[in-house]
Every structure is written in structure tokens, then in C-alpha cells.
Amino acid sequence: MEETLRRILALLEQMNDRRERLLSAFLSGVLRGIGTMIGFAVLGTALLWLLQSIARANLPLISDFLAQVVTMVKLRMQ
């Protein structure tokens, strides 16, 4: 019970300290942005890999379209 009260008091002190709140919010935003960037990079890479695999399978209609998409994306990345 005492430990819980100490934690609550520490949180209240942190909430009253404006500088601490701003720093915490800033770091939270930066880390969220970095996580989003890494997540999009991983998902984008996986999607490109999947599209290239489908294009290499030489499916008649899909492979031509996907080959164009992959080529456009590769040109954009350079």
C-alpha cells in the first residue's frame, strides 16, 4: 500500500513539473515517429519482395502490371 502511494505521489510530482511533462511528450513523439518509420520500411520492403515474387512467377496479366509497379517504385527510391 505504501509503495503504491509513493508511486502515485511520484506521478503527481511529474505531472506538476512542466519541463518533465514536455520532455516526456517530446521523447514519446520522437520514438513513435521512429517506430512508424521503421514499420513502414519493413512493410514496404515485404510488399516489394512479394510483388517481385509474383512478377517472377510469370502470371499472364498480373506479372506485367506488377513489373511496371515494381519498376516505378524502384525509380522513385533512387
RALINQUI-V222956 format. One line per field, one symbol per residue. phi: phi as a letter, one per 40 degrees, with the letter a starting at -180 (. if undefined). psi: psi as a letter, one per 40 degrees, with the letter a starting at -180 (. if undefined). burial: I if it has 9 or more other ideal C-beta (glycine too) atoms within 8 Angstrom, else O. Layout:
BEGIN
phi=???
psi=???
burial=???
END
This chain:
BEGIN
phi=.ccccccccccccccccccccccccccccccccccccccccccccccccccccccccfcdcccccccccccccccccc
psi=ddddddddddddddddhdddddddddddddddddddddddddddddddddddddddefhcdddddddddddddddde.
burial=OOOOOOOOOOOOOIOOOOOOIOOIOOOOOOOOOOOOOOOOOOOOOOOIOOIIOIIOOOOOOIIOOIIOIIOOIOOOOO
END
